């Protein structure tokens, strides 16, 4: 974790490097007078951002000043920052970006192929908000047919607290739900300004007194791997070890796989597969 002083120093260096790479012509300004340094002048960035020259100078010098998200947004636009650079700017400034950045706008064909190949092991792609973005057929044994639900309800938090199939089939429901809320709260610290996160939180707090009670405990936990048990119709009690495989350079969108935690669970899962696919003999196929 960077100290505040270190963040300000890095912010100053970052802003200066981004300013120096842009020519006046790139932003529609005339190249007037002799320039001792490459790129834009500080007063030109201030002009493009509609902020005071003194204030922007202090920002680039790493001084201890308060900066709003609106001003950072204007500076990011003036410096023509791409999404990754913009995110870095807000992190260094210690502010929340009001413009939500999608964790994973699409699930690639390669990821969909991997999901299918995981069968009979349940697997799904989740974002950090617990939205289910994609899943294989085996996952429906745990969560039901999500295709029948509207997109806003294809969320494990929602299903766990509002009577969805996923929540009903969880055996250790109380413990599992507490862990989900703790991880959700920890991640939401970086997304509190985003409308989709605020909407989901409001829906959960309104629809579920159980969620509200757990939410008020203010417990937090890091994302990770663990064990879950499901009572699956046609098979019985199946224990799984779930593993999160991150699909990007930072913890956000992940492929979650469920593998049997013991031989008995594996046999039950294979029988379940055989019941849904007559071409697979019981206890075989893998």
N, C-alpha and C positions, 0 to 999 in steps of 0.2 A: 504494500500500500504506500503510494507516494505521499510525502508530507505536503502541506499546503504551500510551503516555500518552494519546494522542488517543482510542484505543478505550475506555479506562477513562472518560474524560470523556464520550464519547458514550453509553456504557453507563449512566452515572449519570443523564444527562438523559432517556434513553429509559425507564428504569425509573420515574423520577419522573412522566413524562408518562402512562405507562400506569396508574400507581397513582391518579393524580388524576382519571382519567376514570371510575372505578368507585365506585359508592355502596355503603355497607354493606349496604343492602337487597338489592343484586344478588347478594351472596355469602352471604346468610343471617345477617348480623350486625345486632344492634340499633343504631340510630342514637342513641347515648348521648352527652349533653354537647354543649357548643358546639364547633363546628369552625371553626378559623381558615383552613383551606385546604380546597378541594374534594376529594372522593374519600376513599380509605382512608388511615388513618394507617400509618406504617411498622410499628408494633407489630402492627397487624392483618394486614398482609401477612406478617409473620414468623409470626404465629399460624397463618394459613391454609397457609403453606408448611412448617410444623413445623421452623423454624430459629430460632436465637437472634436476639433483637432487635438486640443489638449487632452481630452478624455481618451481618444484612441492612442495617443502617444504614451499615456500612462499605462494603458492596457498592454501595449507592445513592450513596454519597459518592465513589465512584471510587477507593477505596483499593486498594493493591497487595496483594490477598489471593488465595489459591488457591480456586477454586470448582469443585466436581464437577459432572458432567453430571446426576447425580441431583438435586442441589439446584436447578440451573437448570430441570430438568423440573418440580419442585415449584413454583418461582416462576412459571414460564410458565402452569401450571394455575391458580394463585391469581389471577394477573392476567388470566386468560381470554384469552390471546393466540391469535390465529388462526395458521394455518400460516406465513404470510409473516412475521408479527411474531416468532413463535417462532424461525424460522430466523435472523432478524436478531439476536435475543438471543444465540444461540449463537455467531454470528460475532463480535459485539462482545466476548463473554466469552472468545473464543479457545478454545472447546471444541467437541468433536464431538457432534452430536445423536444419541443412541442410537435415536431413533425415525426410521426411514427415511421420507423424503418422496418420493413417486412423481414421476418426471420428467414423465411424461405418461400418466395412467391410461387414457386412451382416445385412439384416433385418430379424429378427427372425420370426418363424411361429406364435408366440404369437402376435407380432406386426401386421403381415399381417391379422390375425384374427380380431384384434381390428379395423383395417382399414375397413374391410368388414362390421363389425357390425355397423360402424358409418353411413352407408348409411341410409337415403338420404342426410346426411350432408357430404359435401365434406371434405376430409382429405388426407394429404400426409405426407411422411417422408422426411425432408430436412436436409442436412448437413449445416455447417456454411458458405459454399460457395454458397448456394442456389441451389445446385444440387438436383433434385427430385429423390430420391432413391426408392420410392414406393408410390402408391396412390390407392384410391378406385375408383369405377366407377363414383361416383358423382363428383369427382374432374375433370373428363373430361369435365363436363359442364362449368367449369371455364377455364381450360387450354388446352382443346382439347385432342385428342388421342396422348399421349406422346409416346406410343409404336411405332408409325410411324416415330419417329424422331431418329436420331443417338444419342448415349449416350452423346456425348459432347454437344449436343443442348438441352438436358433435364435439363435446368438450367433457373430458373425464371428471373435472370438478363438478360440473353440472350433473352428470350422470351419477356420480357418487352421492350427491346430497339431495337429489330430487326424485329418487325412485327409479332411476334408469337401470337397465339390465346389468351394466357394469357394477353398480353399487349393490344390487340385490344378490349378485353371485359372489361378491367378496365375502370370505369367511371371517377374517379379522377386520371387520368393517371399521370399528372405532379407532383402532391403532392406525390402520392404513389411511383413513380420512384425516387424522391429526397430522400425519407425516406429509400428506399432500398439501394441506393448508400451510404448514410451516415452510415448505419449499416454495409455494406460490407467493407467500408474503415476502420471502427473501428476494426472489427474482423481481417482484413488482416494485421494489425500491428503485430499480432502474427504468421503470416504465409508467410511473404514477401519473404522468401528464398525458398519456396516450388514451384516446377515447375508447378504443376497444377494451383495454384493461379496466378502465373505470366503469364501463357498461357491464362487463362480466361481474365485477365485484358488487355492483349495485344489485344485479339480478340475484346473485347468490345470497346476499345479506337479506334481501326482501323475501326470497322464496323459502329459505331454510333457517329456522331458529338454531338448528344444530351447527350449521356453518357459522352463524353469527357468534355463538357461544365460543367456538374454537378460535375464531378470528380475534376476539377480544383478549385472548391470552397473549398475543403478540409473540408467539414462538416462531423461530426461524430455523431453517435447516438447509444444508447444501444439497443440490441434486446429486444423485448417485445410484448405485445398484442395490438390490435387496431381494427379499423373498415375499411372494404373495400366494395366498391359497384361494382357490375358487371352487364353488360347488356347482358343477356343470351338469345340466340335465343330460341323461343318457350315459354318463360316465361316473359321476360321483365327485369325491374330493380329490382335486389335483393340485399338487404343490409345484410352484414354479420359482426359478431364479430369474429375475428380470435384469437385463443389461442394457445400458444406454450407450449407443454408439453415435457420437456427434457427427453431424453432416456438414459442418462448417468450421471455420478457424476459431470460433468462439462458442461457448456453451449457449446454444439457442435451439435450433431445430435438431432433433435426434431421432434415430431409429431405435425403437425399444423392442427387444426380443425376449420371449418367454420360453425358457427351456426347462424340461422336467427336472426336479431337484432330486429324484430318486427313481429307482427302477420301477416301483409300483406306479408312480405318476406317469412314467414313460409308457408303460403298457396300457394304462387307461387312455392316454392320448392317442396311441396307435389304434386302439379299438374304436375310439370316437371317429378317427379318420376313416376307418373301414366302414363304419355305419353310414357315413356321408358319401363314400365312394366305393361302390360294390366291387370295383376292380382291384382294390387293395385288400390283401388277406389280413385277417386279424393278427396283430403282433408282428407284422412284416411291413415291407414297403420302404424301409429305410436301411 
